[in-house]
Structures are given as structure tokens and as C-alpha cells.
Amino acid sequence: MLDWNDLRYFIAVARHGSTLAAGRALNVSQTTVARRIAALEQALGFPLFDKRQAGYALTPAGERLVQKAQTVEESAFAFSEAAAAHSRDLSGTVKITTEEIYAATLLGPLLRELYELHPGILIEVDSNQGVRDLGAGEADIALRSTAHDQPAGIVGRLLCRDDWTPYCSQSYADRHGIPSDFEELKKHTLIGGGGHVIWPKYQKWLEHVGLENHVAMHQPSATTLLSSVRAGIGIAVLPCIIADADPELIRCIQPRENHGRKFWLLTHERVRHTPRVRAVIDFLYDRLSRHIRELEAKRAAA
């Protein structure tokens, strides 16, 4: 049976005139070249070279076939170059899905640097309220908080535990003080809402701590929830990864630790090695991990 790799030896001997010179060119031993030429001739059923004392000379059959072999070599080289170019290709679209609050506060400040590093990649940020199916190709990357196991085929990198807890602004604290426990929190203005994805979880937390009847207003999204707290309107539960980095916000109560929610950078195994997707994931993981480390250092110092 023909071994296509033997064509390399055939071309090298034809090009250099001897198994010794061909071996040097291919960085293998003369014995290996001679053995592979013998195997190729046996597979074909006729000789390709006349073995002479002065070297190897092509037979008439070898003369006719060497050009065909060189065409195969050129095609293999072109294939290799195209594959290498594809592996380096950092162009095309990468769609990132995440909650609006994460898109505005975590992704937004990073996009300029990402563009400067990879101007050929078009980033689409999807912050619609809904979980996109990575397996179905609805997005390439998800920045997602979840307490559940991921479906088959979803792979990712863990960023941190996703803690949420009540925050107020400095201006609100100056006027009303800072509640230190849930009983004191009942005396303050609570802001609810956050959208149909966040509000059910937020509402469940409020019920758990006995505060579901103390909400004074609702906001339609997590971003407007954050804006209301920054404006000093009242207190709301916010993600620590965002609020702890805001110098205007004050953490009122320590988050509970047994909620099980974690913050992930996810993709599908089908696209995880696609160069543009891998480049964006590597970039986001590096910058978000750095952000988390800085928060941890800040908390430790406090």
C-alpha cells in the first residue's frame, strides 16, 4: 500500500541525486531514505531509480512520476500554509452574551483595549434579557453567573464566587446611615427590580431575609438598579464584583457564602479553539481575573 509520506523521499533523492544527500536535506539517515525508496518501489511494482555507483538516476518511469510527486508536494505545502494562516486568523465576529449590568460595567471598559489588540475581530455584545444557547451557536462566549452544572459541550473558566449583597451610596449613608443587619435594613428605602432574569433571584433573597414587603420602588433592569443606588435613592442588592469596585458605593451587609452561584466565562467546545474566540476568551479571562485580584486585595486591606 502506498505511503504518501514516501513521496518526500522520492522527491528528495530525485532532487539531490543520492540517498546520502537526500538524508541530509531531510535530516534523517541515509539508511532511512534507502529503506523508504525501496518500500515505495515495492508498493508501485516498478523501480524509480537506477542505483549506480555515482548515485541514483531516475528511470523513465521515475522521470514521468517525479513531476506528479512535486505537484503533490506543492499541494501539501499550500495546504499546510493555508492551515497555518487559519490558525493565525484573528478576524471575524465574536458574539458575547451577558447580563446588561455586566456588559456596562465589566465588559464596556475593556472593549477599547480589546479592539486595539485585535482590530480584525468584530465584537457583538448581546445583553438581552435571556440565556443564549452556546450549543446552538446563539453566542460564542458567555459571561454568566450560575449555580447549575453546564450542559454537555459547554466548557469554561471559573472567575469567582458571584456574591450579591445590599449597597448604598455615600450620599445616602450621609443622610440615613448604613444598616448593619437585616433588621436595620427594614427601616431604609429598598429598591427592587432588575429585569425578569435578576428580579426573581433578588425577590427570593428578599423573601429569605424577610424584606419582601419593604421594597419602595422597582427598576426595569439591573443597570437602572445600579444607577438608582449611585444616585442615593435607596439601597439595593448588587453584584460585589461590580459594587466593590465603585468608590461611591458602600457595602452594608456581608454576603452569605452558601448560595452556590459562581461567575463563569463560558464557550462551546466546538469553537473553543477557533483563534478569534480563543483570543477574546484569553483576553477577558486575564483582565477580569486581574480585576478580581485587585478587589480581593482591596478587601484584605480594608
Beta strands, then each sheet from edge to edge (+ up, - down):
strand 1: 49-52
strand 2: 55-58
strand 3: 92-98
strand 4: 121-126
strand 5: 141-146
strand 6: 154-161
strand 7: 164-169
strand 8: 190-193
strand 9: 215-219
strand 10: 236-239
strand 11: 249-251
strand 12: 262-268
sheet 1: 1+ 2-
sheet 2: 4+ 3+ 5+ 12- 6+
sheet 3: 10+ 7- 11+
sheet 4: 8+ 9+
end
